[in-house]
């Protein structure tokens, strides 16, 4: 049993499975991967692992939470974790966010700073809907094929 599973049960186990899968996918794609999942300093900063390719380093926060249906793939973005605690959209110090969906071997990723530059004004203007989940968590769901995000959301092949 991993530390996420010990701390968060079924949800933690799902998160760990996504992290392991994502790290392996990055290795297969030719990246050097440095695992930070056991380092509480990195975890508190919202960083699961680091990838290096062509001397370029990126800190990655993986989310095993893609919403997948026959019609579309939705990317959940956590704006507020609770009524008083910021979600990873605001608090993560990662360079890159990756989202996985293991049943279809899918990994999507994007620059967190680029997402913030595009999504922030859309939230302020009300052009995207903020949904309340579990009574107090605020989420935004982005369709993978949303034209406003097409230049930043990529699939790791």
DSSP file (Angstrom, degrees, kcal/mol; ACC not computed):
  #  RESIDUE AA STRUCTURE BP1 BP2  ACC     N-H-->O    O-->H-N    N-H-->O    O-->H-N    TCO  KAPPA ALPHA  PHI   PSI    X-CA   Y-CA   Z-CA
    1    1 A X              0   0    0      0, 0.0     2,-0.1     0, 0.0    12,-0.0   0.000 360.0 360.0 360.0 130.3    0.0    0.0    0.0
    2    2 A X     >  -     0   0    0      1,-0.1     4,-2.3     4,-0.0     5,-0.2  -0.312 360.0-103.5 -84.2 170.7    1.4    3.4   -1.0
    3    3 A X  H  > S+     0   0    0      1,-0.2     4,-2.1     2,-0.2     5,-0.2   0.847 119.6  52.3 -67.1 -33.8    1.3    6.6    1.1
    4    4 A X  H  > S+     0   0    0      2,-0.2     4,-3.3     1,-0.2     8,-0.3   0.914 110.7  47.8 -67.2 -40.4   -1.6    8.1   -0.9
    5    5 A X  H  > S+     0   0    0      7,-0.4     4,-2.1     1,-0.2     8,-0.2   0.910 111.7  50.7 -65.5 -40.6   -3.7    5.0   -0.5
    6    6 A X  H  < S+     0   0    0     -4,-2.3    -1,-0.2     1,-0.2    -2,-0.2   0.907 119.3  36.9 -60.6 -41.5   -2.9    5.0    3.2
    7    7 A X  H  < S+     0   0    0     -4,-2.1    -2,-0.2    -5,-0.2    -1,-0.2   0.874 134.5  19.4 -80.8 -39.0   -3.9    8.6    3.6
    8    8 A X  H >< S-     0   0    0     -4,-3.3     3,-0.9     1,-0.3     4,-0.4   0.335  87.9-148.5-120.9   6.7   -6.8    8.9    1.2
    9    9 A X  T 3X S+     0   0    0     -4,-2.1     4,-2.3    -5,-0.3    -1,-0.3  -0.370  73.8   0.8  67.1-135.6   -8.1    5.3    0.6
   10   10 A X  H 3> S+     0   0    0      1,-0.2     4,-2.2     2,-0.2    -1,-0.2   0.867 135.8  51.0 -58.2 -41.5   -9.6    4.4   -2.8
   11   11 A X  H <> S+     0   0    0     -3,-0.9     4,-2.0     1,-0.2    -1,-0.2   0.896 110.5  49.6 -65.3 -40.3   -9.0    7.9   -4.2
   12   12 A X  H  > S+     0   0    0     -4,-0.4     4,-2.5    -8,-0.3    -7,-0.4   0.892 108.9  52.2 -64.7 -40.2   -5.4    7.9   -3.1
   13   13 A X  H  X S+     0   0    0     -4,-2.3     4,-2.4    -9,-0.3    -2,-0.2   0.916 108.8  50.2 -61.9 -43.3   -4.9    4.5   -4.7
   14   14 A X  H  X S+     0   0    0     -4,-2.2     4,-2.0     1,-0.2    -1,-0.2   0.907 110.3  50.8 -61.2 -42.0   -6.3    5.8   -8.0
   15   15 A X  H  X S+     0   0    0     -4,-2.0     4,-2.2     2,-0.2    -2,-0.2   0.912 110.1  49.0 -62.1 -43.8   -3.9    8.8   -7.8
   16   16 A X  H  X S+     0   0    0     -4,-2.5     4,-2.6     1,-0.2     5,-0.2   0.906 108.7  52.9 -62.9 -42.2   -0.9    6.6   -7.2
   17   17 A X  H  X S+     0   0    0     -4,-2.4     4,-2.2     1,-0.2    -1,-0.2   0.900 110.2  49.0 -60.3 -40.0   -1.9    4.3  -10.1
   18   18 A X  H  X S+     0   0    0     -4,-2.0     4,-2.9     2,-0.2    -2,-0.2   0.899 110.1  50.5 -65.7 -41.3   -2.1    7.4  -12.3
   19   19 A X  H  X S+     0   0    0     -4,-2.2     4,-2.7     2,-0.2     5,-0.2   0.926 111.7  47.3 -62.5 -45.5    1.3    8.7  -11.2
   20   20 A X  H  X S+     0   0    0     -4,-2.6     4,-2.0     2,-0.2    -2,-0.2   0.933 114.6  47.1 -61.3 -46.4    3.0    5.3  -11.9
   21   21 A X  H  X S+     0   0    0     -4,-2.2     4,-2.5    -5,-0.2    -2,-0.2   0.929 112.7  49.0 -60.8 -47.0    1.4    5.2  -15.3
   22   22 A X  H  X S+     0   0    0     -4,-2.9     4,-2.5     1,-0.2     5,-0.2   0.920 109.9  50.7 -62.3 -45.1    2.3    8.8  -16.2
   23   23 A X  H  X S+     0   0    0     -4,-2.7     4,-2.2     1,-0.2    -1,-0.2   0.911 111.8  48.2 -60.7 -41.0    5.9    8.3  -15.1
   24   24 A X  H  X S+     0   0    0     -4,-2.0     4,-2.6    -5,-0.2    -1,-0.2   0.900 109.8  52.3 -66.1 -39.9    6.2    5.2  -17.3
   25   25 A X  H  X S+     0   0    0     -4,-2.5     4,-1.6     2,-0.2    -2,-0.2   0.917 109.9  48.7 -62.0 -42.8    4.6    6.9  -20.3
   26   26 A X  H  <>S+     0   0    0     -4,-2.5     5,-2.4     2,-0.2    -2,-0.2   0.915 111.1  50.3 -63.4 -42.1    7.1    9.8  -20.0
   27   27 A X  H ><5S+     0   0    0     -4,-2.2     3,-1.9     1,-0.2    -2,-0.2   0.935 109.8  50.6 -59.4 -45.9   10.0    7.3  -19.8
   28   28 A X  H 3<5S+     0   0    0     -4,-2.6    -1,-0.2     1,-0.3    -2,-0.2   0.819 105.6  57.0 -61.8 -31.3    8.7    5.5  -22.9
   29   29 A X  T 3<5S-     0   0    0     -4,-1.6    -1,-0.3    -5,-0.2    -2,-0.2   0.383 128.7 -96.5 -82.7   4.4    8.5    8.8  -24.7
   30   30 A X  T < 5S+     0   0    0     -3,-1.9     2,-0.3     1,-0.3    -3,-0.2   0.592  79.3 134.6  96.4  11.3   12.2    9.4  -24.0
   31   31 A X      < -     0   0    0     -5,-2.4     2,-0.4    -6,-0.1    -1,-0.3  -0.668  56.3-125.7 -90.7 147.2   12.2   11.5  -20.9
   32   32 A X  E     -A   52   0A   0     20,-2.9    20,-2.2    -2,-0.3     2,-0.5  -0.788  32.9-151.9 -81.0 136.1   14.3   11.0  -17.9
   33   33 A X  E     -A   51   0A   0     -2,-0.4     2,-0.6    18,-0.2    18,-0.2  -0.953  14.8-166.0-119.5 129.5   11.9   10.8  -14.9
   34   34 A X  E     -A   50   0A   0     16,-3.0    16,-2.5    -2,-0.5     2,-0.4  -0.960  21.2-138.8-114.4 114.7   12.8   11.8  -11.4
   35   35 A X  E     +A   49   0A   0     -2,-0.6    14,-0.2    14,-0.2     3,-0.1  -0.591  30.6 166.7 -79.5 122.7   10.1   10.5   -8.9
   36   36 A X    >   +     0   0    0     12,-2.2     3,-1.4    -2,-0.4     7,-0.3   0.167  43.5 111.4-115.6  14.7    9.1   12.9   -6.2
   37   37 A X  T 3  S+     0   0    0     11,-0.3    -1,-0.1     1,-0.3    12,-0.1   0.701  81.4  45.2 -67.9 -18.1    6.0   11.1   -5.0
   38   38 A X  T 3  S+     0   0    0     10,-0.1     2,-0.8    -3,-0.1    -1,-0.3   0.433  91.8  94.2-100.7  -1.1    7.6   10.2   -1.6
   39   39 A X    <>  -     0   0    0     -3,-1.4     4,-2.5     9,-0.2     3,-0.3  -0.825  59.1-161.6 -98.2 110.3    9.1   13.6   -1.0
   40   40 A X  H  > S+     0   0    0     -2,-0.8     4,-2.5     1,-0.2     5,-0.2   0.797  88.3  60.6 -63.6 -30.4    6.7   15.7    1.2
   41   41 A X  H  > S+     0   0    0      2,-0.2     4,-0.9     1,-0.2    -1,-0.2   0.950 111.5  39.1 -60.1 -49.1    8.3   19.0    0.2
   42   42 A X  H >4>S+     0   0    0     -3,-0.3     5,-2.2     1,-0.2     3,-0.5   0.907 114.3  54.1 -67.7 -42.0    7.5   18.4   -3.5
   43   43 A X  H ><5S+     0   0    0     -4,-2.5     3,-1.6    -7,-0.3    -2,-0.2   0.900 105.4  53.2 -60.9 -40.7    4.1   16.9   -2.7
   44   44 A X  H 3<5S+     0   0    0     -4,-2.5    -1,-0.2     1,-0.3    -2,-0.2   0.787 108.0  52.5 -63.7 -26.5    3.1   20.0   -0.6
   45   45 A X  T <<5S-     0   0    0     -4,-0.9    48,-3.1    -3,-0.5    -1,-0.3   0.397 122.4-107.5 -88.8   2.2    4.1   22.1   -3.7
   46   46 A X  T < 5S+     0   0    0     -3,-1.6     2,-0.5     1,-0.2    48,-0.3   0.856  76.0 134.1  76.7  35.1    1.8   20.0   -5.9
   47   47 A X      < +     0   0    0     -5,-2.2    14,-0.2     1,-0.1    -1,-0.2  -0.977  27.6 172.3-123.8 125.2    4.7   18.2   -7.7
   48   48 A X        -     0   0    0     12,-2.8   -12,-2.2    -2,-0.5     2,-0.3   0.812  67.2 -16.7 -97.1 -39.5    4.7   14.5   -8.3
   49   49 A X  E     -AB  35  60A   0     11,-1.9    11,-3.4   -14,-0.2     2,-0.4  -0.969  56.5-122.2-159.4 170.8    7.7   14.1  -10.5
   50   50 A X  E     -AB  34  59A   0    -16,-2.5   -16,-3.0    -2,-0.3     2,-0.4  -0.948  19.3-158.8-121.8 140.7   10.2   15.8  -12.8
   51   51 A X  E     -AB  33  58A   0      7,-2.6     7,-2.3    -2,-0.4     2,-0.4  -0.949   4.5-167.3-121.0 145.5   10.9   15.1  -16.4
   52   52 A X  E     +AB  32  57A   0    -20,-2.2   -20,-2.9    -2,-0.4     2,-0.3  -0.997  14.6 159.8-133.4 130.0   14.0   16.0  -18.4
   53   53 A X  E >  S- B   0  56A   0      3,-1.9     3,-2.0    -2,-0.4   -22,-0.1  -0.956  74.2  -2.8-149.9 131.5   14.5   15.9  -22.1
   54   54 A X  T 3  S-     0   0    0     -2,-0.3     3,-0.1     1,-0.3    -1,-0.0   0.890 128.9 -60.1  53.1  42.3   17.1   17.7  -24.2
   55   55 A X  T 3  S+     0   0    0      1,-0.2     2,-0.6     0, 0.0    -1,-0.3   0.483 109.4 126.5  66.3   5.3   18.3   19.4  -20.9
   56   56 A X  E <   -B   53   0A   0     -3,-2.0    -3,-1.9     2,-0.0     2,-0.3  -0.842  45.9-156.6 -96.3 124.3   14.9   21.0  -20.4
   57   57 A X  E     -B   52   0A   0     -2,-0.6     2,-0.4    -5,-0.2    -5,-0.2  -0.784  11.7-177.7-101.8 142.4   13.4   20.2  -17.0
   58   58 A X  E     -B   51   0A   0     -7,-2.3    -7,-2.6    -2,-0.3     2,-0.5  -0.997  21.3-139.8-137.8 134.1    9.7   20.3  -16.1
   59   59 A X  E     -B   50   0A   0     -2,-0.4    37,-2.6    -9,-0.2    36,-1.8  -0.820  28.6-157.0 -90.4 129.5    8.0   19.7  -12.8
   60   60 A X  E     -Bc  49  96A   0    -11,-3.4   -12,-2.8    -2,-0.5   -11,-1.9  -0.904  19.9-166.7-119.9 135.4    4.8   17.7  -13.3
   61   61 A X  E     - c   0  97A   0     35,-2.3    37,-2.1    -2,-0.4     2,-0.4  -0.982  21.6-153.2-113.6 117.0    1.6   17.3  -11.2
   62   62 A X  E     - c   0  98A   0     -2,-0.5     2,-0.5    35,-0.2    37,-0.2  -0.750  10.5-167.7 -98.2 139.5   -0.4   14.3  -12.4
   63   63 A X  E     - c   0  99A   0     35,-3.0    37,-2.3    -2,-0.4     2,-1.4  -0.988  11.6-158.6-122.6 119.7   -4.2   14.0  -12.1
   64   64 A X        +     0   0    0     -2,-0.5    35,-0.1    35,-0.2    37,-0.1  -0.521  66.1 100.5 -93.4  67.5   -5.7   10.6  -12.7
   65   65 A X        +     0   0    0     -2,-1.4    11,-0.3    11,-0.1    -1,-0.2   0.196  34.2 147.4-144.3  19.3   -9.1   12.2  -13.4
   66   66 A X        -     0   0    0     34,-1.5     2,-0.6    -3,-0.3     9,-0.2  -0.353  42.9-135.1 -60.4 141.6  -10.0   12.6  -17.0
   67   67 A X  E     -F   74   0B   0      7,-2.7     7,-3.2    34,-0.0     2,-0.5  -0.900  28.6-170.2 -98.7 120.6  -13.8   12.2  -17.7
   68   68 A X  E     +F   73   0B   0     -2,-0.6     2,-0.3     5,-0.2     5,-0.2  -0.945  16.7 153.4-123.4 127.6  -14.2   10.0  -20.7
   69   69 A X        -     0   0    0      3,-1.8    -2,-0.0    -2,-0.5     0, 0.0  -0.885  56.5 -99.3-138.4 173.9  -17.3    9.3  -22.7
   70   70 A X  S    S+     0   0    0     -2,-0.3     3,-0.1     1,-0.2    -1,-0.0   0.826 121.9  45.0 -63.7 -30.1  -18.0    8.3  -26.3
   71   71 A X  S    S-     0   0    0      1,-0.2     2,-0.3    -3,-0.0    -1,-0.2   0.870 123.6 -13.0 -84.8 -38.7  -18.8   11.9  -27.2
   72   72 A X        -     0   0    0     72,-0.0    -3,-1.8     2,-0.0     2,-0.5  -0.994  51.1-120.5-161.2 163.5  -16.0   13.8  -25.5
   73   73 A X  E     -F   68   0B   0     -2,-0.3    71,-3.0    -5,-0.2     2,-0.4  -0.951  29.9-158.9-110.1 127.3  -13.1   13.9  -23.1
   74   74 A X  E     -FG  67 143B   0     -7,-3.2    -7,-2.7    -2,-0.5     2,-0.6  -0.896   7.0-149.5-112.0 137.5  -13.4   16.4  -20.2
   75   75 A X  E     - G   0 142B   0     67,-3.2    67,-2.5    -2,-0.4     2,-0.3  -0.917  16.3-142.7-105.5 114.2  -10.5   17.7  -18.2
   76   76 A X  E     - G   0 141B   0     -2,-0.6     2,-0.5   -11,-0.3    65,-0.2  -0.602  13.3-166.4 -79.1 134.7  -11.4   18.6  -14.6
   77   77 A X  E     - G   0 140B   0     63,-2.7    63,-2.2    -2,-0.3     2,-0.8  -0.978  14.3-141.8-123.0 117.5   -9.7   21.7  -13.2
   78   78 A X  E     + G   0 139B   0     -2,-0.5    11,-2.2    61,-0.2    12,-0.4  -0.698  26.5 169.3 -84.8 109.5   -9.9   22.2   -9.4
   79   79 A X  E    S+     0   0B   0     59,-2.4     8,-2.6    -2,-0.8     2,-0.4   0.912  73.3  13.9 -84.3 -49.9  -10.4   25.9   -8.7
   80   80 A X  E     -HG  86 138B   0     58,-1.6    58,-1.9     6,-0.3    -1,-0.3  -0.998  56.4-163.9-129.7 129.4  -11.3   25.6   -4.9
   81   81 A X  S    S-     0   0    0      4,-2.2     2,-0.3    -2,-0.4     5,-0.2   0.897  82.9  -9.4 -75.8 -43.1  -10.7   22.4   -2.9
   82   82 A X  S    S-     0   0    0      3,-1.6     3,-0.3    55,-0.1    56,-0.2  -0.796  90.6 -81.9-139.1-177.3  -13.0   23.7   -0.1
   83   83 A X  S    S+     0   0    0     -2,-0.3     3,-0.0     1,-0.2    54,-0.0   0.751 131.3  25.9 -63.5 -21.3  -14.7   27.0    0.6
   84   84 A X  S    S+     0   0    0      1,-0.1     2,-0.5     2,-0.1    -1,-0.2   0.404 109.2  77.7-121.8   0.6  -11.4   28.2    2.2
   85   85 A X  S    S-     0   0    0     -3,-0.3    -4,-2.2     0, 0.0    -3,-1.6  -0.954  75.4-125.6-121.4 125.2   -8.7   26.2    0.5
   86   86 A X  B     -H   80   0B   0     -2,-0.5    -6,-0.3    -6,-0.2    -7,-0.1  -0.312  25.3-125.7 -64.2 144.9   -7.4   26.9   -3.0
   87   87 A X    >>  -     0   0    0     -8,-2.6     4,-2.2    51,-0.1     3,-1.3  -0.266  36.1 -89.2 -81.2 175.9   -7.5   24.1   -5.5
   88   88 A X  H 3> S+     0   0    0      1,-0.3     4,-2.1     2,-0.2    -9,-0.1   0.763 120.5  72.3 -62.4 -25.1   -4.4   23.0   -7.5
   89   89 A X  H 34 S+     0   0    0    -11,-2.2    -1,-0.3     1,-0.2   -10,-0.1   0.892 114.5  25.1 -54.7 -39.5   -5.2   25.4  -10.3
   90   90 A X  H <4 S+     0   0    0     -3,-1.3    -2,-0.2   -12,-0.4    -1,-0.2   0.816 130.2  40.0 -91.2 -36.3   -4.1   28.2   -7.9
   91   91 A X  H  < S+     0   0    0     -4,-2.2    -3,-0.2     2,-0.0    -2,-0.2   0.724  81.8 104.6 -96.8 -23.0   -1.7   26.3   -5.6
   92   92 A X     <  -     0   0    0     -4,-2.1   -46,-0.2    -5,-0.2   -47,-0.1  -0.344  47.6-163.5 -65.6 138.3    0.3   23.9   -7.7
   93   93 A X        +     0   0    0    -48,-3.1   -47,-0.1   -51,-0.2    -1,-0.1   0.209  51.0 122.4-101.6  12.3    3.9   25.0   -8.3
   94   94 A X        -     0   0    0    -48,-0.3   -34,-0.2   -49,-0.2     3,-0.1  -0.352  58.9-145.7 -71.3 154.6    4.3   22.5  -11.2
   95   95 A X  S    S+     0   0    0    -36,-1.8    17,-2.4     1,-0.2    18,-0.5   0.822  85.8  32.6 -81.9 -37.8    5.2   23.6  -14.7
   96   96 A X  E     -cD  60 111A   0    -37,-2.6   -35,-2.3    15,-0.3     2,-0.5  -0.946  64.6-156.0-127.1 138.8    3.1   21.0  -16.3
   97   97 A X  E     -cD  61 110A   0     13,-2.5    13,-1.8    -2,-0.4     2,-0.4  -0.959  14.8-168.5-109.5 131.6   -0.2   19.3  -15.4
   98   98 A X  E     -cD  62 109A   0    -37,-2.1   -35,-3.0    -2,-0.5     2,-0.4  -0.945   4.7-160.1-118.8 146.5   -0.9   15.9  -16.8
   99   99 A X  E     -cD  63 108A   0      9,-3.2     9,-2.6    -2,-0.4     2,-0.3  -0.980  10.5-162.3-123.9 135.0   -4.2   14.0  -16.7
  100  100 A X  E     - D   0 107A   0    -37,-2.3   -34,-1.5    -2,-0.4     2,-0.3  -0.858  20.1-171.5-120.0 154.0   -4.5   10.3  -17.2
  101  101 A X  E > > - D   0 106A   0      5,-2.2     5,-1.9    -2,-0.3     3,-1.2  -0.822  12.8-167.8-138.7  97.3   -7.3    7.9  -18.1
  102  102 A X  G > 5S+     0   0    0     -2,-0.3     3,-1.7     1,-0.3    -1,-0.1   0.822  77.6  64.5 -63.5 -39.4   -5.9    4.4  -17.6
  103  103 A X  G 3 5S+     0   0    0      1,-0.3    -1,-0.3     2,-0.1     0, 0.0   0.788 117.1  31.4 -57.8 -24.3   -8.6    2.3  -19.3
  104  104 A X  G < 5S-     0   0    0     -3,-1.2    -1,-0.3     2,-0.1    -2,-0.2   0.217 108.2-120.2-115.6  13.4   -7.8    4.0  -22.6
  105  105 A X  T < 5 +     0   0    0     -3,-1.7     2,-0.4     1,-0.2    -3,-0.2   0.906  59.1 158.1  49.2  49.0   -4.1    4.5  -22.0
  106  106 A X  E   < +D  101   0A   0     -5,-1.9    -5,-2.2   -40,-0.0     2,-0.4  -0.887  23.6 176.7-111.8 132.4   -4.6    8.3  -22.4
  107  107 A X  E     -D  100   0A   0     -2,-0.4    49,-2.5    49,-0.3     2,-0.3  -0.957   4.2-178.8-134.6 116.7   -2.3   11.0  -21.1
  108  108 A X  E     +DE  99 155A   0     -9,-2.6    -9,-3.2    -2,-0.4     2,-0.3  -0.861   9.0 178.7-108.9 147.9   -3.0   14.7  -21.8
  109  109 A X  E     +DE  98 154A   0     45,-2.7    45,-2.8    -2,-0.3     2,-0.3  -0.971   8.8 171.6-147.1 161.5   -0.8   17.5  -20.6
  110  110 A X  E     -D   97   0A   0    -13,-1.8   -13,-2.5    -2,-0.3     2,-0.4  -0.980  42.7 -87.5-162.1 161.6   -0.4   21.2  -20.7
  111  111 A X  E  >  -D   96   0A   0     -2,-0.3     4,-2.2    41,-0.3   -15,-0.3  -0.637  30.9-147.3 -73.3 126.7    1.6   24.1  -19.3
  112  112 A X  H  > S+     0   0    0    -17,-2.4     4,-2.6    -2,-0.4     5,-0.2   0.900  98.2  52.8 -64.6 -40.0   -0.1   25.3  -16.1
  113  113 A X  H  > S+     0   0    0    -18,-0.5     4,-2.0     1,-0.2    -1,-0.2   0.901 109.4  48.8 -63.3 -39.8    0.9   28.9  -16.7
  114  114 A X  H  > S+     0   0    0      2,-0.2     4,-1.7     1,-0.2     5,-0.2   0.899 110.7  51.1 -66.2 -39.4   -0.6   28.8  -20.2
  115  115 A X  H  X S+     0   0    0     -4,-2.2     4,-3.6     1,-0.2     5,-0.4   0.936 109.3  50.8 -61.5 -44.8   -3.8   27.4  -18.8
  116  116 A X  H  X S+     0   0    0     -4,-2.6     4,-1.9     1,-0.2     5,-0.3   0.891 108.0  52.9 -60.5 -39.6   -3.9   30.1  -16.2
  117  117 A X  H  < S+     0   0    0     -4,-2.0     4,-0.5    -5,-0.2    -1,-0.2   0.857 119.9  33.4 -65.2 -34.9   -3.5   32.8  -18.8
  118  118 A X  H  X S+     0   0    0     -4,-1.7     4,-0.9    -3,-0.2    -2,-0.2   0.911 123.7  41.5 -86.0 -46.9   -6.3   31.5  -20.9
  119  119 A X  H  X S+     0   0    0     -4,-3.6     4,-2.3    -5,-0.2     5,-0.2   0.864 102.4  67.2 -74.1 -37.1   -8.7   30.2  -18.2
  120  120 A X  H  X S+     0   0    0     -4,-1.9     4,-2.3    -5,-0.4     3,-0.3   0.924 103.9  42.7 -51.4 -55.3   -8.4   33.0  -15.7
  121  121 A X  H  > S+     0   0    0     -4,-0.5     4,-2.3    -5,-0.3     6,-0.3   0.840 112.3  55.5 -62.0 -31.8  -10.1   35.7  -17.9
  122  122 A X  H  X>S+     0   0    0     -4,-0.9     5,-1.6     2,-0.2     6,-1.2   0.862 109.0  47.3 -68.6 -34.7  -12.8   33.2  -18.9
  123  123 A X  H ><5S+     0   0    0     -4,-2.3     3,-0.7    -3,-0.3    -2,-0.2   0.938 112.8  48.6 -68.5 -47.0  -13.6   32.5  -15.3
  124  124 A X  H 3<5S+     0   0    0     -4,-2.3    -2,-0.2     1,-0.2    -1,-0.2   0.891 114.3  45.7 -60.5 -40.9  -13.7   36.3  -14.5
  125  125 A X  H 3<5S-     0   0    0     -4,-2.3    -1,-0.2    -5,-0.2    -2,-0.2   0.610 110.9-120.4 -79.9 -11.2  -16.0   37.0  -17.5
  126  126 A X  T <<5S+     0   0    0     -3,-0.7    -3,-0.2    -4,-0.7    -4,-0.1   0.623  73.8 130.6  82.0  12.6  -18.3   34.0  -16.7
  127  127 A X      < +     0   0    0     -5,-1.6     2,-0.4    -6,-0.3    -4,-0.2   0.659  68.1  49.8 -75.8 -15.1  -17.6   32.4  -20.1
  128  128 A X  S    S-     0   0    0     -6,-1.2     2,-0.4    -9,-0.1    -2,-0.1  -0.945  90.3-119.5-120.0 148.5  -16.9   29.1  -18.4
  129  129 A X        -     0   0    0     -2,-0.4     2,-0.6    12,-0.2    12,-0.5  -0.710  15.3-148.7 -89.4 129.9  -19.1   27.5  -15.8
  130  130 A X        -     0   0    0     -2,-0.4     2,-0.4    10,-0.1    10,-0.2  -0.875  18.8-157.0 -94.4 123.8  -17.8   26.8  -12.4
  131  131 A X  E     -I  139   0B   0      8,-3.4     8,-3.0    -2,-0.6     2,-0.6  -0.816  12.4-131.8-105.0 142.3  -19.5   23.7  -10.9
  132  132 A X  E     -I  138   0B   0     -2,-0.4     2,-0.4     6,-0.2     6,-0.2  -0.819  27.6-172.1 -90.8 124.4  -19.9   22.9   -7.3
  133  133 A X  E >>  +I  137   0B   0      4,-3.5     4,-2.5    -2,-0.6     3,-1.2  -0.946  66.5   2.4-120.5 139.2  -18.8   19.3   -6.5
  134  134 A X  T 34 S-     0   0    0     -2,-0.4     2,-0.2     1,-0.3    -1,-0.2   0.859 123.0 -72.2  52.0  39.1  -19.3   17.5   -3.2
  135  135 A X  T 34 S+     0   0    0     -3,-0.2    -1,-0.3     1,-0.2   -53,-0.0   0.148 130.4  31.3  70.3 -16.9  -21.0   20.6   -1.8
  136  136 A X  T <4 S+     0   0    0     -3,-1.2     2,-0.4    -2,-0.2    -1,-0.2   0.508  86.3  99.0-147.4  -8.1  -17.9   22.8   -1.6
  137  137 A X  E  <  - I   0 133B   0     -4,-2.5    -4,-3.5   -54,-0.0     2,-0.5  -0.746  58.5-147.0 -88.2 130.3  -15.3   22.0   -4.2
  138  138 A X  E     +GI  80 132B   0    -58,-1.9   -59,-2.4    -2,-0.4   -58,-1.6  -0.872  23.4 176.7-103.1 125.7  -15.4   24.4   -7.2
  139  139 A X  E     -GI  78 131B   0     -8,-3.0    -8,-3.4    -2,-0.5     2,-0.4  -0.907  23.2-156.6-127.9 151.0  -14.4   22.8  -10.6
  140  140 A X  E     -G   77   0B   0    -63,-2.2   -63,-2.7    -2,-0.3     2,-0.5  -0.986  15.3-150.7-120.4 138.2  -14.2   23.9  -14.2
  141  141 A X  E     -G   76   0B   0    -12,-0.5     2,-0.5    -2,-0.4   -65,-0.2  -0.950   9.0-164.5-113.6 124.1  -14.5   21.2  -16.9
  142  142 A X  E     -G   75   0B   0    -67,-2.5   -67,-3.2    -2,-0.5     2,-0.2  -0.916  18.2-130.3-109.8 126.7  -12.7   21.8  -20.2
  143  143 A X  E >   -G   74   0B   0     -2,-0.5     3,-2.2   -69,-0.2   -69,-0.2  -0.555  17.9-128.6 -72.5 137.5  -13.5   19.7  -23.3
  144  144 A X  T 3  S+     0   0    0    -71,-3.0    -1,-0.1     1,-0.3     9,-0.1   0.846 110.1  48.1 -54.9 -34.6  -10.4   18.3  -24.9
  145  145 A X  T 3  S+     0   0    0    -72,-0.3     2,-0.4     3,-0.0    -1,-0.3   0.253  76.3 135.2 -94.2  13.6  -11.5   19.7  -28.2
  146  146 A X    X   -     0   0    0     -3,-2.2     3,-2.0     1,-0.2     4,-0.4  -0.492  53.1-143.2 -63.3 119.2  -12.4   23.2  -26.9
  147  147 A X  G >  S+     0   0    0     -2,-0.4     3,-0.7     1,-0.3     4,-0.3   0.757  95.5  65.7 -59.7 -26.7  -10.9   25.5  -29.5
  148  148 A X  G 3  S+     0   0    0      1,-0.2    -1,-0.3     2,-0.1     3,-0.1   0.732 112.9  32.7 -68.0 -20.4   -9.8   28.0  -26.9
  149  149 A X  G X> S+     0   0    0     -3,-2.0     4,-2.1    -6,-0.2     3,-1.8   0.305  84.6 108.8-116.2   5.9   -7.3   25.5  -25.4
  150  150 A X  T <4 S+     0   0    0     -3,-0.7    -2,-0.1    -4,-0.4    -1,-0.1   0.780  77.3  53.7 -61.8 -28.0   -6.3   23.6  -28.6
  151  151 A X  T 34 S+     0   0    0     -4,-0.3    -1,-0.3     1,-0.1    -2,-0.1   0.577 116.2  36.3 -84.1  -7.5   -2.8   25.1  -28.7
  152  152 A X  T <4 S+     0   0    0     -3,-1.8     2,-0.5     1,-0.1   -41,-0.3   0.736  95.5  81.7-114.1 -29.4   -1.9   24.1  -25.1
  153  153 A X     <  +     0   0    0     -4,-2.1     2,-0.3   -43,-0.1   -43,-0.2  -0.679  59.5 172.9 -84.1 123.1   -3.5   20.7  -24.5
  154  154 A X  E     -E  109   0A   0    -45,-2.8   -45,-2.7    -2,-0.5     2,-0.5  -0.884  29.2-128.9-128.3 157.7   -1.4   17.9  -25.9
  155  155 A X  E     -E  108   0A   0     -2,-0.3     2,-0.7   -47,-0.2   -47,-0.2  -0.914  20.1-132.4-105.8 132.7   -1.4   14.1  -25.9
  156  156 A X              0   0    0    -49,-2.5   -49,-0.3    -2,-0.5  -130,-0.0  -0.758 360.0 360.0 -83.1 116.4    1.7   12.2  -24.9
  157  157 A X              0   0    0     -2,-0.7    -1,-0.1  -128,-0.1   -51,-0.0   0.425 360.0 360.0 -90.4 360.0    2.1    9.6  -27.5
